[in-house]
């Protein structure tokens, strides 16, 4: 009644991702190959393991029971195989990271070049998302998240700046023409540029803080662009005088330093804690991830 290990791994990938296409992206296999593997497991067990619809996949009672016992065992097998790399001169293999677009732009550039130079046998793959996803289901070894997005039973390690700010800015010519807001509510009378997440939600309301007072405003926008692929378009549009942009201060810093953008309501810019590297506490840490964790810790 035993099933092939690769077929069992395919079942776990599909059940975790709740879809064949999603699992195919995570495992770099075809959806049809995963479907065939799951059918083989079901045939050998004589049980249906997954409910399949055109839109979603969910484990049956038998599938959920198998997943609960099988997933940790396969994680241990992966970690055991990865531990063999420790016998080499240094860690080797692939490190997969799932991160927000902002982290790919503002955090990883200061970390990855040094890590790649220190560990030449490690290959890094980065998936930058503008939506929150299940890190394990995505096939990643670790993720970068902010505190409000950390999952339970995860190890969290500070990575990058420990404090960040959101900043509002506009081209000096735009502010000369339209006036400089003295209060966040004055933004309702201004042109603004907004981002949109893959979920469809806009990057608003904009939040501002000063002396214990918090003000949230929902400005109107003549330009809206998806955060994942066009955040720089929003910045470029603001530099060209199309309106006020609200983004991570680090993202706007080069334009603020050059004078292409002028701070707007700088004494109202809200502060928030920096991001965390996080990974599962329930599985052995593979050598590439262990090396990355040590590298991040060394950077302080």
C-alpha positions as CSV (number, residue, x, y, z in Angstrom):
1,X,0.0,0.0,0.0
2,X,3.0,2.3,0.0
3,X,3.2,5.2,-2.4
4,X,6.2,6.7,-4.2
5,X,7.9,9.4,-2.1
6,X,7.8,11.9,-5.0
7,X,4.1,11.3,-5.4
8,X,3.5,11.9,-1.7
9,X,5.5,15.1,-1.9
10,X,3.3,16.2,-4.8
11,X,0.2,15.6,-2.8
12,X,1.6,17.6,0.1
13,X,2.5,20.5,-2.2
14,X,-1.0,20.6,-3.8
15,X,-2.8,20.3,-0.4
16,X,-0.7,23.1,1.1
17,X,-1.1,25.4,-1.8
18,X,-4.8,24.6,-2.2
19,X,-4.4,24.4,-6.0
20,X,-2.5,22.6,-8.7
21,X,-1.3,25.8,-10.5
22,X,-0.1,27.3,-7.2
23,X,1.7,24.1,-6.3
24,X,3.2,23.9,-9.8
25,X,4.7,27.4,-9.3
26,X,6.1,26.5,-5.9
27,X,7.6,23.1,-6.9
28,X,8.5,24.1,-10.5
29,X,6.6,21.1,-11.9
30,X,3.7,21.1,-14.3
31,X,0.2,21.1,-12.9
32,X,-0.6,18.0,-15.0
33,X,2.3,16.1,-13.5
34,X,1.2,17.0,-10.0
35,X,-2.4,15.9,-10.9
36,X,-1.1,12.5,-12.1
37,X,0.9,12.0,-9.0
38,X,-2.0,12.8,-6.7
39,X,-4.2,10.3,-8.7
40,X,-1.6,7.6,-8.2
41,X,-1.6,8.1,-4.5
42,X,-5.4,8.1,-4.3
43,X,-5.5,4.9,-6.5
44,X,-3.0,3.1,-4.2
45,X,-4.8,4.1,-1.0
46,X,-8.3,3.6,-2.5
47,X,-9.4,6.9,-1.1
48,X,-10.1,10.4,-2.4
49,X,-7.7,12.8,-0.9
50,X,-8.7,16.1,-2.5
51,X,-11.9,17.8,-3.3
52,X,-11.4,19.4,-6.8
53,X,-13.4,22.2,-8.3
54,X,-12.6,24.5,-11.2
55,X,-11.6,27.2,-8.7
56,X,-10.1,25.5,-5.7
57,X,-8.7,22.4,-4.2
58,X,-9.3,21.3,-0.6
59,X,-8.3,18.1,1.3
60,X,-11.0,15.5,2.2
61,X,-11.1,14.2,5.7
62,X,-8.7,11.5,4.7
63,X,-6.5,14.0,2.8
64,X,-6.4,16.3,5.8
65,X,-5.4,13.4,8.1
66,X,-2.7,12.3,5.7
67,X,-1.4,15.8,5.3
68,X,-1.1,16.3,9.1
69,X,1.1,13.3,9.5
70,X,2.9,13.4,6.2
71,X,4.0,17.0,5.8
72,X,6.3,17.1,8.9
73,X,7.8,13.8,7.9
74,X,8.6,15.1,4.4
75,X,10.0,18.3,5.9
76,X,12.3,16.2,8.0
77,X,13.4,14.2,4.9
78,X,14.2,17.5,3.1
79,X,16.2,18.8,6.0
80,X,18.1,15.5,6.5
81,X,19.1,15.6,2.8
82,X,20.1,19.2,3.1
83,X,22.2,18.5,6.1
84,X,24.6,16.5,3.9
85,X,25.7,19.8,2.5
86,X,27.3,20.5,5.8
87,X,30.0,17.9,4.9
88,X,31.1,20.1,2.0
89,X,33.4,23.1,2.4
90,X,30.4,25.3,3.0
91,X,26.6,25.4,2.5
92,X,25.2,24.6,-0.9
93,X,21.8,24.5,-2.5
94,X,18.9,26.8,-3.1
95,X,17.5,29.4,-0.7
96,X,14.0,30.5,-1.6
97,X,12.7,33.8,-0.1
98,X,9.2,35.2,-0.3
99,X,9.2,38.9,0.4
100,X,7.1,42.1,0.0
101,X,8.0,44.3,-3.0
102,X,9.2,46.9,-0.5
103,X,11.7,44.5,1.0
104,X,13.0,43.5,-2.4
105,X,13.6,47.1,-3.1
106,X,14.7,48.5,0.3
107,X,16.1,45.6,2.4
108,X,17.6,42.8,0.3
109,X,20.0,45.0,-1.8
110,X,22.1,45.8,1.3
111,X,22.2,42.1,2.3
112,X,22.2,39.7,-0.7
113,X,25.4,40.8,-2.5
114,X,27.5,40.2,0.6
115,X,25.8,36.9,1.3
116,X,26.3,35.6,-2.3
117,X,30.0,36.6,-2.1
118,X,30.4,34.7,1.2
119,X,28.6,31.6,0.1
120,X,29.3,30.9,-3.6
121,X,27.6,27.5,-3.6
122,X,24.2,28.9,-2.5
123,X,21.7,30.0,-5.1
124,X,19.0,32.5,-4.0
125,X,15.5,32.7,-5.5
126,X,13.4,35.7,-4.5
127,X,9.6,36.0,-5.0
128,X,8.5,39.5,-4.5
129,X,4.7,39.8,-3.8
130,X,2.3,42.7,-3.2
131,X,-0.1,40.4,-1.4
132,X,0.3,38.3,1.8
133,X,0.8,34.6,1.0
134,X,1.4,31.5,3.1
135,X,5.2,31.2,3.1
136,X,5.4,27.5,3.5
137,X,2.6,26.8,0.9
138,X,4.5,29.0,-1.6
139,X,7.5,26.7,-1.3
140,X,9.8,29.3,0.3
141,X,12.3,28.5,3.0
142,X,11.8,31.9,4.7
143,X,10.0,35.1,4.3
144,X,10.2,38.8,5.2
145,X,7.2,40.2,6.9
146,X,6.2,43.1,9.2
147,X,5.1,42.4,12.7
148,X,1.4,42.4,12.0
149,X,1.9,39.8,9.3
150,X,3.9,37.2,11.3
151,X,2.4,33.8,11.6
152,X,2.3,31.7,14.7
153,X,5.0,29.0,15.4
154,X,7.5,31.0,13.4
155,X,11.0,32.2,14.3
156,X,11.3,35.9,13.7
157,X,14.6,37.7,13.3
158,X,15.0,41.5,12.7
159,X,16.3,42.3,9.2
160,X,17.0,45.7,7.7
161,X,16.2,49.0,9.4
162,X,14.7,48.7,12.8
163,X,12.5,51.7,12.2
164,X,10.9,53.1,9.0
165,X,8.6,55.9,8.0
166,X,6.0,56.5,5.4
167,X,6.7,59.8,3.6
168,X,4.7,62.2,1.5
169,X,6.4,64.2,-1.2
170,X,5.8,66.2,-4.4
171,X,7.7,68.1,-7.0
172,X,8.6,71.7,-5.9
173,X,6.9,73.0,-9.1
174,X,3.7,71.2,-8.2
175,X,3.7,72.7,-4.7
176,X,4.4,76.1,-6.1
177,X,1.4,75.8,-8.3
178,X,-1.1,74.1,-5.9
179,X,0.2,75.2,-2.5
180,X,1.9,73.4,0.4
181,X,-0.5,71.5,2.7
182,X,-0.3,72.5,6.3
183,X,-2.4,69.7,7.6
184,X,-3.1,66.1,6.4
185,X,-6.8,66.9,5.6
186,X,-5.6,69.6,3.1
187,X,-4.5,66.6,0.9
188,X,-8.1,66.2,0.0
189,X,-7.8,69.3,-2.1
190,X,-4.7,68.0,-3.9
191,X,-3.9,65.7,-6.8
192,X,-2.3,62.5,-5.5
193,X,-0.9,59.3,-7.0
194,X,-2.0,56.0,-5.5
195,X,-0.9,52.3,-5.6
196,X,-3.2,49.3,-5.9
197,X,-2.5,45.9,-4.5
198,X,-3.2,42.6,-6.4
199,X,-6.2,42.2,-4.1
200,X,-7.7,45.3,-5.7
201,X,-7.4,47.5,-2.6
202,X,-5.8,50.9,-2.9
203,X,-2.8,52.0,-0.8
204,X,-5.1,54.3,1.2
205,X,-6.1,55.7,3.6
206,X,-2.9,57.5,4.1
207,X,-2.0,57.8,7.8
208,X,-0.2,60.6,9.6
209,X,0.8,61.1,13.2
210,X,1.9,64.1,15.3
211,X,1.9,64.7,19.1
212,X,-0.3,61.7,19.8
213,X,-2.8,62.7,17.1
214,X,-3.5,60.2,14.2
215,X,-5.2,61.4,11.0
216,X,-6.2,59.2,8.1
217,X,-7.2,60.6,4.8
218,X,-8.4,59.0,1.6
219,X,-7.1,61.3,-1.2
220,X,-8.5,61.2,-4.7
221,X,-6.1,60.2,-7.5
222,X,-5.8,60.7,-11.2
223,X,-3.1,58.1,-11.5
224,X,-3.4,54.6,-9.9
225,X,-0.7,51.9,-10.5
226,X,-0.3,48.4,-9.2
227,X,2.3,48.4,-6.4
228,X,4.1,45.2,-7.5
229,X,5.1,46.4,-10.9
230,X,4.7,50.1,-11.1
231,X,5.6,51.8,-7.8
232,X,8.5,53.6,-9.6
233,X,5.9,54.9,-12.1
234,X,4.2,56.6,-9.1
235,X,7.4,58.2,-8.0
236,X,8.3,59.3,-11.6
237,X,4.9,60.8,-12.0
238,X,5.3,62.8,-8.7
239,X,8.8,64.0,-9.8
240,X,7.2,65.2,-13.1
241,X,4.6,67.2,-11.1
242,X,1.5,65.0,-11.4
243,X,0.8,65.1,-7.7
244,X,1.7,64.0,-4.2
245,X,3.1,60.5,-3.6
246,X,3.0,58.6,-0.3
247,X,5.6,55.8,0.0
248,X,8.4,54.4,2.2
249,X,10.8,57.2,3.0
250,X,13.8,55.1,1.9
251,X,12.1,54.7,-1.5
252,X,11.8,58.5,-1.9
253,X,15.2,59.3,-0.3
254,X,17.3,59.7,-3.5
255,X,14.7,62.1,-5.0
256,X,14.4,64.1,-1.7
257,X,18.2,64.4,-1.5
258,X,18.4,65.6,-5.1
259,X,15.6,68.1,-4.7
260,X,13.5,66.5,-7.4
261,X,10.9,65.9,-4.6
262,X,10.1,68.1,-1.7
263,X,8.9,66.7,1.7
264,X,5.2,67.2,2.4
265,X,3.9,67.3,6.0
266,X,7.3,65.9,7.2
267,X,6.5,66.4,10.8
268,X,3.5,64.2,10.4
269,X,5.3,61.2,8.8
270,X,4.3,58.0,10.8
271,X,7.0,55.7,12.2
272,X,6.7,51.9,12.3
273,X,8.9,48.9,13.3
274,X,11.1,47.4,10.6
275,X,10.6,44.0,9.0
276,X,11.6,40.5,10.2
277,X,13.0,37.5,8.5
278,X,10.8,34.6,9.6
279,X,10.9,30.8,9.1
280,X,9.3,27.7,10.5
281,X,10.1,26.6,14.0
282,X,8.8,23.1,13.2
283,X,11.4,21.9,10.8
284,X,15.1,21.6,10.7
285,X,16.8,24.6,9.2
286,X,18.5,23.7,5.8
287,X,22.1,24.8,5.4
288,X,21.5,27.6,2.9
289,X,18.9,29.2,5.3
290,X,21.1,28.7,8.3
291,X,23.9,30.5,6.5
292,X,21.6,33.3,5.6
293,X,20.3,33.6,9.2
294,X,23.9,33.8,10.5
295,X,24.7,36.4,7.8
296,X,21.7,38.6,8.9
297,X,22.6,38.3,12.5
298,X,26.2,39.3,11.8
299,X,25.0,42.4,10.1
300,X,23.2,43.3,13.3
